Amino acid sequence: MRILALYPAFDVRINEMAMLWERLCATHDAECTVLAGARDVLKAHEAAESDESRGRLTICRFPQLGATPEVLDRGRAFKPDVIFCAVTENIRLAKVLSRYTGAPVILHNEYFLDNQTFLRRRYHGGIPPVRAMACWVGRSYLHRSCASIFVSNPVEPRLPAWQKYSRLRYLPWPHPDVGDPASRSERDLLFSAYIGSMSKGKGAGHLLRAYAALLHALPEFQLQIVGPAVDAEGEQTVRTLQQDFSKQIHVLPRCSRPEAMALLRRSLFVFSPAQRYGWGLIGDAWRTGTPVISIIEHYDLSDGKNCLVAPDATAFVRKATALRDDASLFNRITAGGYATVADHSFDAVAEILWVGLRSVMRS
């Protein structure tokens, strides 16, 4: 099967879905060409190579991904059987390429039924009634336009609205294997790392309040933040933490994946400060045996089983202190996370993706 994939950014060294495509091409009868943007804003990363070949996976990067003559020529020349479109912003390009090649379009959007994440603000201006209508129109349009739609938010298949859209399929978000989890004895019980971009949508305000409370309560605690601030609230969060806790906090715009895993293996916990998003950090924490503290249950998080929920700064300090002092609690939460992440293994997700791709071919 020849698959043409469209991505805003794509690098096997840092992107989970990129790693999944490499695994799929290595283990199934798949040949994939990816057309992608060169810069990954959310990871403050720009790929060094414009074209890259990794076995049966070929990556072609462009300064900006769009329906330019060069992009269209690359897509048509590949003669795909299927066009895999990552995120709704690329759907117009996918439809143009579909007209040229006759290949059906599969859309992959992490969220589909969640009005808070489905469309960008420019489509609804943040006005709730307009947002609801714009999301309904957008979902209807995409359902008509695509042969199949993969959704990776595990909450959505349990919603009644899921049954209204016959072309939806659940694709678990993949979490790479990072080796054996680190034990509690290998950790610094006065250290935590947060790895990911910071913005209002990703809970920068919650992160600021929680970490400020913890660093006040435990003056010996050290915090490492790795990732870019991508809006004004994210920038203010970093600036305030650095000003108020200059001896306890260290900030880096990026680091390599091995370095990130080493930070997680050293951490007492990781914090998920948003009501959604942050799946990569959650999965890496589960893989490395690092407890997750979250402000709510979202994604595949379950309070008391594979995470601890702390809805405010006071609860956050209490849960972080409990993980430091209670080895049995630490071990129970990490065991629950490690069991959950098995459903997100590359082999399991690659098989689900492959079945979905083949079902479109058969249709």
C-alpha positions as CSV (number, residue, x, y, z in Angstrom):
1,M,0.0,0.0,0.0
2,R,1.3,3.5,-0.9
3,I,0.4,6.1,1.6
4,L,0.8,9.8,1.2
5,A,0.8,11.6,4.6
6,L,0.5,15.3,5.2
7,Y,1.8,16.7,8.5
8,P,2.5,20.2,9.9
9,A,5.8,18.9,11.2
10,F,7.4,15.5,11.1
11,D,10.6,14.2,12.7
12,V,11.2,10.6,13.8
13,R,13.5,11.8,16.5
14,I,10.8,13.7,18.5
15,N,7.3,13.1,17.1
16,E,5.4,10.0,18.3
17,M,3.3,9.7,15.1
18,A,6.4,9.9,13.0
19,M,7.9,7.1,15.0
20,L,4.7,5.1,14.5
21,W,4.9,5.5,10.7
22,E,8.5,4.3,10.7
23,R,7.3,1.2,12.6
24,L,4.4,0.6,10.3
25,C,6.6,0.8,7.2
26,A,9.0,-1.6,8.8
27,T,6.5,-4.2,9.9
28,H,3.7,-4.0,7.2
29,D,3.4,-3.9,3.5
30,A,3.4,-0.1,3.5
31,E,5.4,2.5,1.7
32,C,4.8,6.0,2.9
33,T,5.9,9.5,1.6
34,V,5.3,12.3,4.1
35,L,4.9,15.9,3.0
36,A,5.5,18.1,6.0
37,G,6.4,21.6,7.2
38,A,10.0,22.1,8.3
39,R,9.4,23.8,11.6
40,D,7.7,22.3,14.7
41,V,6.5,25.4,16.6
42,L,5.3,23.4,19.6
43,K,8.7,21.7,20.1
44,A,10.9,24.7,19.1
45,H,12.5,22.4,16.6
46,E,13.5,22.7,13.0
47,A,14.5,19.6,11.0
48,A,18.0,19.8,9.6
49,E,17.2,17.9,6.4
50,S,14.7,18.9,3.7
51,D,14.5,15.3,2.3
52,E,15.0,12.2,4.4
53,S,14.8,8.5,3.6
54,R,14.3,5.9,6.4
55,G,13.7,2.6,4.6
56,R,10.2,2.6,3.1
57,L,9.5,5.9,4.8
58,T,10.4,9.1,2.8
59,I,10.0,12.6,4.3
60,C,9.9,15.7,2.1
61,R,9.9,19.0,4.1
62,F,8.9,22.4,2.9
63,P,9.2,25.9,4.4
64,Q,5.4,26.0,4.4
65,L,3.1,23.1,3.6
66,G,0.4,24.1,1.1
67,A,-0.9,23.6,-2.4
68,T,2.2,24.9,-4.1
69,P,3.4,23.5,-7.4
70,E,6.3,21.7,-5.7
71,V,4.1,20.1,-3.1
72,L,1.5,19.1,-5.6
73,D,4.1,17.6,-8.0
74,R,5.6,15.6,-5.2
75,G,2.2,14.2,-4.2
76,R,1.1,13.3,-7.7
77,A,4.4,11.7,-8.6
78,F,4.1,9.3,-5.6
79,K,0.7,7.9,-7.0
80,P,-0.7,7.1,-3.6
81,D,-3.4,4.5,-2.8
82,V,-4.5,6.5,0.3
83,I,-3.9,10.1,1.5
84,F,-3.5,10.4,5.3
85,C,-4.2,14.0,6.4
86,A,-2.9,14.9,9.9
87,V,-5.0,17.8,11.4
88,T,-7.9,19.6,9.9
89,E,-5.7,22.5,8.7
90,N,-4.3,20.3,5.9
91,I,-7.7,19.0,4.6
92,R,-7.8,21.5,1.7
93,L,-4.4,20.3,0.4
94,A,-5.6,16.7,0.9
95,K,-8.7,17.2,-1.2
96,V,-6.7,18.9,-4.0
97,L,-4.3,15.9,-4.0
98,S,-7.2,13.5,-3.9
99,R,-8.6,15.1,-7.1
100,Y,-5.3,14.7,-8.8
101,T,-4.6,11.2,-7.7
102,G,-8.1,9.6,-7.1
103,A,-6.9,8.4,-3.7
104,P,-9.3,8.5,-0.7
105,V,-8.6,10.8,2.2
106,I,-8.3,9.7,5.8
107,L,-8.2,12.5,8.4
108,H,-6.4,12.1,11.7
109,N,-7.4,14.7,14.3
110,E,-6.6,14.2,18.0
111,Y,-10.1,15.6,18.9
112,F,-13.3,15.6,16.9
113,L,-16.3,16.0,19.3
114,D,-14.6,18.4,21.7
115,N,-15.8,22.0,20.8
116,Q,-12.9,23.5,22.8
117,T,-10.3,22.0,20.6
118,F,-11.9,21.1,17.3
119,L,-11.7,24.5,15.5
120,R,-9.3,27.4,15.8
121,R,-10.7,30.6,17.3
122,R,-10.7,32.4,14.0
123,Y,-13.7,30.3,12.9
124,H,-15.9,31.3,15.9
125,G,-14.4,34.3,17.7
126,G,-14.7,32.6,21.0
127,I,-18.4,33.2,21.1
128,P,-20.0,29.9,22.6
129,P,-23.1,29.8,20.3
130,V,-21.1,30.6,17.2
131,R,-18.4,28.0,18.3
132,A,-21.1,25.3,18.7
133,M,-22.6,26.0,15.2
134,A,-19.2,26.3,13.6
135,C,-18.1,23.0,15.1
136,W,-21.3,21.3,13.9
137,V,-20.8,22.6,10.4
138,G,-17.1,21.7,10.4
139,R,-17.7,18.1,11.6
140,S,-20.4,17.6,9.0
141,Y,-18.2,18.9,6.2
142,L,-15.3,16.6,7.3
143,H,-17.5,13.6,7.7
144,R,-18.7,14.1,4.1
145,S,-15.2,14.8,2.7
146,C,-13.2,11.9,4.2
147,A,-13.4,8.2,3.7
148,S,-12.5,7.7,7.3
149,I,-11.6,9.8,10.3
150,F,-9.2,8.7,13.0
151,V,-9.7,10.3,16.5
152,S,-7.2,9.8,19.3
153,N,-9.0,11.3,22.3
154,P,-10.0,8.1,24.2
155,V,-12.9,10.0,25.9
156,E,-14.8,10.5,22.7
157,P,-15.7,6.9,21.7
158,R,-17.6,6.8,25.0
159,L,-19.8,9.8,24.1
160,P,-23.3,9.3,22.7
161,A,-22.4,11.7,19.8
162,W,-19.8,9.3,18.6
163,Q,-22.6,7.1,17.1
164,K,-23.8,9.9,14.9
165,Y,-20.7,9.7,12.7
166,S,-20.3,6.4,11.1
167,R,-16.8,7.1,9.7
168,L,-15.1,7.7,13.0
169,R,-12.4,5.3,14.2
170,Y,-10.5,5.4,17.5
171,L,-6.7,5.4,17.0
172,P,-4.8,5.3,20.4
173,W,-2.1,7.9,20.6
174,P,1.2,6.0,20.4
175,H,3.8,6.1,23.2
176,P,7.2,4.7,22.4
177,D,9.0,2.2,24.5
178,V,11.8,3.9,26.4
179,G,13.3,0.8,28.2
180,D,12.6,-0.4,31.7
181,P,11.0,2.1,34.1
182,A,13.1,3.8,36.7
183,S,12.5,2.7,40.3
184,R,11.8,5.1,43.1
185,S,15.3,4.5,44.6
186,E,16.8,5.9,41.4
187,R,15.0,9.3,41.7
188,D,15.6,12.6,43.2
189,L,12.6,13.1,45.5
190,L,13.1,16.9,45.4
191,F,13.1,17.3,41.6
192,S,10.6,17.3,38.8
193,A,10.7,18.1,35.1
194,Y,8.0,19.6,32.9
195,I,8.6,18.9,29.2
196,G,6.3,20.5,26.6
197,S,5.2,23.8,25.2
198,M,3.5,26.4,27.5
199,S,0.3,28.3,26.6
200,K,-3.1,29.3,27.9
201,G,-4.6,26.2,26.3
202,K,-2.0,23.9,27.8
203,G,-2.7,25.2,31.3
204,A,0.2,27.7,31.8
205,G,-1.8,29.5,34.5
206,H,-2.4,26.3,36.4
207,L,1.2,25.4,36.0
208,L,2.3,28.7,37.5
209,R,0.0,28.5,40.5
210,A,0.8,24.9,41.3
211,Y,4.6,25.2,40.9
212,A,4.8,28.5,42.8
213,A,2.9,26.9,45.7
214,L,5.2,23.9,45.7
215,L,8.4,25.9,45.5
216,H,7.2,28.1,48.4
217,A,6.3,25.1,50.5
218,L,9.6,23.2,49.7
219,P,12.4,25.7,49.3
220,E,14.9,22.8,48.5
221,F,12.8,21.5,45.6
222,Q,14.2,21.9,42.1
223,L,12.2,22.3,38.9
224,Q,13.4,21.9,35.2
225,I,11.1,23.2,32.5
226,V,11.9,22.2,28.9
227,G,9.9,23.7,26.0
228,P,8.9,26.9,24.4
229,A,6.3,29.4,25.6
230,V,4.0,29.9,22.6
231,D,1.7,32.7,23.7
232,A,1.6,35.6,26.2
233,E,0.4,33.5,29.1
234,G,3.1,31.0,28.6
235,E,5.7,33.7,28.4
236,Q,4.4,35.3,31.6
237,T,4.4,32.0,33.4
238,V,8.1,31.4,32.6
239,R,9.1,35.0,33.4
240,T,7.3,34.9,36.8
241,L,8.8,31.6,37.8
242,Q,12.3,32.6,36.9
243,Q,12.0,35.9,38.7
244,D,10.4,34.5,41.9
245,F,12.4,31.2,42.1
246,S,15.7,31.9,40.3
247,K,17.6,29.4,42.6
248,Q,15.0,26.6,42.2
249,I,14.0,26.7,38.5
250,H,15.9,26.0,35.3
251,V,14.4,26.6,31.8
252,L,15.5,25.3,28.4
253,P,13.7,25.8,25.1
254,R,14.4,22.3,24.0
255,C,16.5,19.1,24.6
256,S,17.1,15.8,22.9
257,R,14.7,12.9,23.5
258,P,17.3,10.9,25.4
259,E,17.9,13.9,27.6
260,A,14.2,14.3,28.2
261,M,13.8,10.7,29.2
262,A,16.7,11.0,31.6
263,L,15.0,14.0,33.2
264,L,11.7,12.0,33.6
265,R,13.6,9.0,35.1
266,R,15.0,11.4,37.7
267,S,11.7,13.1,38.5
268,L,9.5,12.5,41.5
269,F,6.4,13.2,39.3
270,V,5.3,15.1,36.2
271,F,2.4,17.6,36.1
272,S,-0.3,17.7,33.5
273,P,-1.7,21.2,34.1
274,A,-4.4,21.4,31.3
275,Q,-7.9,20.0,30.9
276,R,-6.7,18.4,27.6
277,Y,-3.5,18.0,25.6
278,G,-0.1,16.9,26.9
279,W,-0.5,13.3,25.9
280,G,3.2,12.8,24.9
281,L,4.4,13.8,28.4
282,I,1.8,11.6,30.1
283,G,2.8,8.6,28.0
284,D,6.5,9.2,28.5
285,A,5.9,9.5,32.3
286,W,4.0,6.2,32.3
287,R,6.7,4.5,30.3
288,T,9.5,5.7,32.6
289,G,7.6,4.8,35.7
290,T,7.0,8.4,36.7
291,P,3.8,9.3,38.6
292,V,1.5,11.8,36.9
293,I,-0.3,14.6,38.8
294,S,-3.2,16.2,36.8
295,I,-5.7,18.9,37.5
296,I,-8.5,16.7,36.1
297,E,-9.1,13.2,34.7
298,H,-8.7,13.5,30.9
299,Y,-7.1,11.4,28.2
300,D,-6.7,7.9,29.7
301,L,-6.0,9.3,33.2
302,S,-7.8,7.7,36.1
303,D,-7.5,9.2,39.6
304,G,-5.9,6.9,42.1
305,K,-5.1,4.3,39.5
306,N,-2.6,5.8,37.0
307,C,-2.5,9.4,38.2
308,L,-3.3,11.6,41.1
309,V,-5.8,14.5,40.5
310,A,-5.0,17.9,42.1
311,P,-7.6,20.5,41.0
312,D,-5.9,23.4,42.8
313,A,-2.5,24.5,44.1
314,T,-3.1,23.3,47.7
315,A,-4.1,19.8,46.5
316,F,-1.0,19.8,44.2
317,V,1.4,20.4,47.1
318,R,-0.4,17.8,49.1
319,K,-0.2,15.1,46.3
320,A,3.4,15.9,45.5
321,T,4.4,15.6,49.2
322,A,2.5,12.3,49.5
323,L,4.5,10.9,46.5
324,R,7.7,12.0,48.2
325,D,6.8,10.4,51.6
326,D,4.7,7.4,50.7
327,A,6.6,4.7,48.7
328,S,3.5,2.5,48.4
329,L,1.4,5.3,46.8
330,F,4.3,6.0,44.4
331,N,4.5,2.4,43.3
332,R,0.8,1.9,43.0
333,I,0.4,5.0,40.7
334,T,3.4,4.1,38.5
335,A,2.2,0.5,38.2
336,G,-1.2,1.7,37.0
337,G,0.4,4.0,34.4
338,Y,2.7,1.3,33.1
339,A,-0.3,-1.0,32.7
340,T,-2.3,1.7,30.9
341,V,0.4,2.5,28.4
342,A,0.5,-1.1,27.1
343,D,-2.7,-0.2,25.1
344,H,-0.7,2.6,23.4
345,S,2.3,0.5,22.3
346,F,3.7,1.0,18.8
347,D,2.8,-2.5,17.8
348,A,-0.8,-2.3,19.1
349,V,-1.4,1.2,17.5
350,A,0.3,0.2,14.2
351,E,-2.0,-2.7,13.8
352,I,-5.1,-0.6,14.4
353,L,-3.8,2.0,11.9
354,W,-3.1,-0.7,9.3
355,V,-6.6,-2.2,9.7
356,G,-8.1,1.3,9.2
357,L,-6.0,2.0,6.1
358,R,-7.0,-1.4,4.6
359,S,-10.7,-0.8,5.3
360,V,-10.6,2.3,3.1
361,M,-8.8,0.4,0.4
362,R,-11.4,-2.3,0.4
363,S,-14.2,0.3,0.1
